[in-house]
Amino acid sequence: MNVTVTTIVIGILIGLFVLAFFMKKRFGLLGLAIAAGTLLASQLTPWMQDFTQAVQQYLGGVSPVAAAAIILTILPSIILMLTKQKKYHSTKGRILGAILYTAMAGFAFLPFVIDSVEISEEVKAFILTSQTTAIIAGVIVALLDLTLFGKKSGAEKK
């Protein structure tokens, strides 16, 4: 069974959406964690590639580089999912936060998926250029979520 990178990324994105929705975690810290994971992936993928080559038989059709980068990209946000932090209390907030989180992760995963899609080189270049802009916009929205839209605790209301 040959599983493509695109299939794995779509599965991961669905899993991240479900996880963010049911854990009710706010987008702010998770969005910043995706941005941090993107930086980690860009710097540490060559180092982690040795590990993924050791387990390559379990990766199917995924290259060790893509596997290492995907793991490094989502690891900070998965760790933060398990910590205590602010949560959404409304269903609308949970849906919006999960969509924003999944979209930002999707933009972070673009370089790994783009090669398996049949599109022109100009479109690929535009998409990869837009990736940086989308991640910057995600960081701005995450910072706004952290500073403007969070409920104040009892100590801060005084």
Residue pairs with C-beta under 8 A, 6 or more apart in sequence:
1 60
2 60
2 61
3 60
3 61
3 62
4 61
4 116
5 61
5 62
5 63
5 66
5 112
5 113
5 116
6 113
6 116
6 117
8 60
8 62
8 70
9 70
9 106
9 109
9 112
9 113
12 70
12 74
12 105
12 109
13 102
13 105
13 106
13 109
16 74
16 77
16 101
16 102
16 105
17 98
17 99
17 101
17 102
18 98
19 81
20 27
20 30
20 81
20 94
20 97
20 98
20 101
20 102
21 94
21 95
21 97
21 98
23 81
23 87
24 87
24 88
24 89
24 94
25 80
25 81
25 85
25 86
25 87
25 88
25 97
25 101
26 85
26 86
26 87
26 88
26 93
26 97
26 145
26 146
26 150
27 96
27 97
27 100
27 101
27 141
27 142
27 145
28 86
28 142
28 143
28 144
28 145
28 146
28 150
29 80
29 85
29 86
29 142
29 146
30 77
30 80
30 81
30 97
30 101
30 142
31 100
31 101
31 104
31 138
31 139
31 141
31 142
31 145
32 139
32 142
32 143
32 146
33 76
33 77
33 79
33 80
34 73
34 74
34 76
34 77
34 101
34 104
34 105
34 108
34 135
34 138
35 104
35 108
35 135
35 138
35 139
35 142
36 76
37 72
37 73
37 74
37 75
37 76
37 77
37 108
38 73
38 108
38 135
40 72
40 73
40 75
40 76
41 68
41 69
41 70
41 72
41 73
41 108
44 68
44 72
45 65
45 68
45 69
45 72
48 68
48 71
48 72
49 64
49 65
49 68
51 68
52 59
52 64
52 65
52 67
52 68
52 71
53 64
56 64
59 67
66 112
69 111
69 112
70 109
70 112
73 105
73 108
73 109
74 105
77 101
77 105
86 150
86 151
88 94
88 97
89 151
97 145
100 138
100 141
100 142
103 134
103 138
104 134
104 135
104 138
104 142
107 131
107 134
107 135
107 138
108 131
108 135
110 127
110 128
110 131
111 128
111 131
114 124
114 127
114 128
119 127
